[in-house]
Amino acid sequence: MHLIDIADAIDLSNAEALWDQQQRPASARSKLASTPPKAMAFGVPPVVLKLDAIDLPLLGSNYQASATVRLYDFGAAAFSVQIPVSACSWASFSQLVNAVDALLGPGADSPIWTQLLEHVRAALLPALTKPSPASLHEDYLLGIVHAFDEPIPVSTMHESIDLVPLLSGEQRPLSEQARRDLLLQRFSYYADDLVVLTWDRAFIYEPRGDSDVIDILEVANAQLLEMRFYDELLDAELPRMYDMVEAAYHAGNPLGARHFADLARKLYTLVAEVTEITEKVDNALQVTEDVYLARVYAAALDLFRVRHVSDAVDRKLAIIRDTYAALYEEASAKRAELLELAIIALIVVEIVIAIIRHT
């Protein structure tokens, strides 16, 4: 999957209507496949759009891959390219997963993602609020198995087959410590399913074709993407804020209160906009009763360091809020000074008028 921030917000209903006008394959509001809505659900269900199939050259053969994009109301687009394979040995499957990463992964700079993005953005531009240059992205690779030729117990699957080459992408043997760390995040709910998470890849064994774990991993990556976007936005805004504050202090204008008030208003607007979007991101997935999926989701958030980036955004917002409060107080003080000067000027004028009348 390849996630890109394409706008500040997406009008999902409008996006559905625009896509239908293109006479494209039908879109649908996404929901978790097998989890009851009361247990876990999307805050605002995203929209899934089917894209044209793609031919991919992999390991000397051509594979036809299906493509979709899932749109989130907070401005993220999650592109997914799925390559079905069958009658494949484990070693060949692992090599194929690594070949997909070499072709479409973050180090490949593949034009395929750009082509898909341009096509979707051209069709849905009226539904995008403040389109972004889409320079920020997240990539995540999934190796999904629905069945083995011979049953393999989930409890010993990581010992029966070597998951490390698929999860690491490394061709050279890893140390025992590295192997243990790579296989640390393992989860199972039934006796015949398994999820192993790493920073940029996951292995999923799911014989029933349940996609809930895939959806959860996508949401966690979308949250990371958006938090990174606003972290970088605030990184750029803070130096400008300091420059504007310094310029306001050195303006030397008797009407300086207006400068401070205008600057405070700009900062308040920025805080309000970022806070509104980050709250949407935080509430993208609501977890209540499904303990298993909640564990997988929490592990993904920790592994992707979503909370770390979110805390950084909160700290920068706190700096801007404190600056806003200081500017507001400064503007009030300037207005009080101006009022005092006006009162003194009126008193002086009255005294002068009284003197003139008595002379």
N, C-alpha and C positions, 0 to 999 in steps of 0.2 A: 504494500500500500504506500501511496505517496500523497502526503497531506500538504496543502498550500493555503496560506491566508490570502483570500482574493478580495475581501472587502471588510468594512467595519461591521456590516450586517447584510443578511440576505432575506428578502421577502420570499418565503418559501412558497406561499400560495401563488404569487406572481410568477415565480420560477416554474412551477408546475404548468401554469397556463401557457407561458412562453414556450416551454418544451413541447407541449401538445401542438402548438401552432407550427412547430418545425416538422410535425408528423413523424416524430421519433418514437422508438419503443416506449411503451407506457411507463410512467413513473408511479411511485407509490411512497406513502409515508412509512418510514421504517419503524419497526418495533422489535423487541427481543422475541425470538422465535418460540421458546418453550417456557420462559419465565413468566409467572402471573404478574400483571401490571401492579398489583399491590406490593409485590415483593421487590421489584426493580423495574424502573421504566425511564425512558428519556424525558427530560424536563419539557423540551419542545421537540417532538419527533422529527428527525431529519428526513429529507427527501432523497430517494435513490433514483438515479437516472441511468438507463442502459445506454451504453455507447457501442459503436461499431466494433466488431471483432478485429483483432490485430494478429498479424503473422510475425512470429519471432524466430530468428535463427539461433538455435541452441545446440551446442555439441555436435555440429555437423548435420542436424536435422531441422526441419521447419515445424513449429508448433503453432496451432491456432489458439489464441487466448481470448477469453471474454473480458470485457472492460465495463466498469461502472464508475459512477461518481456519486458520493453521498454528500449532500449539502447541509450544513448546520447553520442555524439562524444567526450565530455569532460571527459568521464570515469565513468559516473554514470549509474547504472542499477536499474530500478524501477520495482520491482516485485509487481504484483497485484493478489490478490485472491478474486474472486467474488462469492458470495453465493446467488443464486436466491431464493426468497420466494414468496408465494402467499397465499391468503385467510388467512391473519394473522392480528390479532388485533393490535392496536397501542402499547398496553402494552407488548404484546408478541414480537413484532418487536423490541422495545426498549431493552427488555431483551436479545434478540438474538444478537443485536449489541454489548452489553456489554459482552456477552459470547464469541463472536469472539475476542474481545480485551483481555479477560482473557486467551484465547487459543493461540492467535498469536501476541498479543501486546508486547511492549518493556519490560514489566515486566515478561513475560512468558518464555522468552529464549527458544522459540520453535525450535525444530530441523528441522522443515519444511523449514524455510528460508535457513538454511545451506545446506540442501539437494538440493533445487532448485538452489542455487548459485553454488554448486560444479558441478552440471550437466551442467549448462550453461557455466561455466568457462572452464571445460574440453573440451567442444565442440568448444569453440571460442578462446582458448588461443593464436593461431597465430595472431588473430586480435587485441590483447591487447598490448598496448605500456606501458612498465613498470608496470606490474600487481602489485596491492597493496594487503596487507594482509586482506583487507575488514573488518577491525575492527570498522570502523565508519559507522553508519547507522542512518537513520531517519524513523520514522513510522508515518503514518497518517491514521485515520479511517474515513470512509464515510458511512453514512446511507442515502440511496437513495430510494425515493418513486416515483413511476410513476403514481399511482392512488389510491384514497381512495374510499371506498364503497359509501360514500355520499360526494358531493362537499363541500369543506371547503374554504371559502374566504382566499386568501393569506394574506390580510391585517390584519386579526385577527387569523391566523393559530396558532401563538404562544400562543394565549389565548384559542383556542378551544381544542388543544392537548398539552400535557406537553412535550416540547422538552428538558427540563433541564436534566432528567435522561439520555437521549441518549447523550447529548452534554457533560455532566460532568462525566458520569460513576459512579456517587455517588448514594448510596442507601439511605443515610440519607437526610432529607429535607435541602435545602440550604436557607440561609437568602435572604430577598428580594433584598438587594444590590448585592449579588452574582448572583442571578437570572437575574437581570437587566444587569449586566456586561457580563454575558454569552450570552445574546441575543442581545448584542449591534450591532454586525456586521451582519446586515441583508440586503440582496440585492434582488431586483426583477426587471425584465425587462418587461415581459408580466404580464397580470393580473392573470395568473395561474402558475407562477413559483416562487420559493423562494430558496435562499441560505443563510444559517446561518453558519458563520465561528467561530471557536475557535482555540486555539493554536495547539491542537493535534487531533481535530475532526471537522467534518462538517456535517450538515444536508442539503440535496438537494432534493427539490420537483421539478421534471421535467417530465411533462406528455408526452412530445414529444421524450424522450430518447436522447436528445442532450447531448453530452459528453464534450463540450468545457470547461465548468467550471471545470470538473474533470481533464482535461488535464492541465489547467492553475494551479490548485492546485498542481499537480504533478511537474510541472516545477519549481514552487516556492520552493517546498521542495527539489528538486534536486539542485537548486541554494544554498539553505541553507546548504545542505550537503557538496557541493564542497567548499564553503567559510569556513565552519568549518574545512574541511580537510587542506586547505592551511593556515588557522589561526594556527592550531596545528603544522603544518610543520614549519612555521616561528618561532613559540614559541620555538621549539626545535633547530632551526638553530641559533637564536640570541646568546644564551650562547656560542655555538661553535665558532661563529664569533668573539665574544669578546676574547675568549681564543686564537684563531689564530692570532688576531691582536696583543695581548700582547706578544705572542711568537715571532712574527715578529719583534717587537720593541726591544726585549731583545736578539735577535739572535746574535748581535755583529759581524755580518759577513760583511766584506768590500763589499761583493756583495749583500748587503741587498736590493738593488733596485729590484733584481729579486724576492725576497720573497714578497715584497709589490706588485709587478706587478702580480705575480701568484695569490696571495690572492685576489687582485682587480678583476682579470679575473674570478675567481670562483664566487665571489659575483655578478658580472655583469651577468654571465650565470644564476645564481639562479633567479635574478630579472627578466631577460628576459623570463625564462621558466614560472615562476609564473604569470607574467603579461599577457603572451599569453593565458594561460588557464583561468585566471579570466576574461579576455575580452570575451572569448568564452562563459563563464558562464553568464556574464552580457547580452550578445546578444542572449541568448538561445531562447528568445521569443521577437519578434518585434511587438510593439503596435503602431498603427497609428490612425485608425478611429473609432474602436468599443469602444465607451465610456463606455458602461456597463461592458464589459469584462475587460477593462482597470481599472475600479474602483475595480472590484473584485480582479484583479491581484495586484494592488497597495495595497489594504487592506491586502491581504495575505502576501506580502513582509514585510509590517509593522508589522503585527501580528507575523510573524515568526522571526522578527528581522534580516532579511537578510541584510539590509543596515547597521545595527549596526556591524555585523560581517565583512561585506565588508569594512567598514571604518577602523576596526581594522587591517585587512590585508593591507590596503593602508598605514596606519601609520607605520607598521613594514617594509613594502617595502621602505618607505621613509627613515627610519633609515638605512637600508642596502644601499640605493642609496647614502646617505650622507657619510656613511663609505667608500663606493667605491670611491667617489670623493676625500675624504681625503687620502685614500691609493694611489690613482693615483697621487695626488700632492706630497705625500711623496716619491713615486717611482721616480717621475721626479726630486725632490730635491736630492735624493740619487745619481741619475745618474749625475746631475750637479756637486755634490761634487766629485764624482769619476772622472769626466772629469777634474775638477780643479786640483785634485791631480795628474792626469796623465800629465797635462800641466806643473805643478810645477816640477814633476819628470823629464820631458824632458828638462826643462830649467836647472835644476841642472846637468843633464848628459852633456848637451852642455857646461856648465861652467867648469865642471871637465875635459872634453876633451880638451877645450881651454887651461886650466892651464897646463895640461900634455904636450900639444904641445909646449908651451913656456918655459918649463923647460928643 
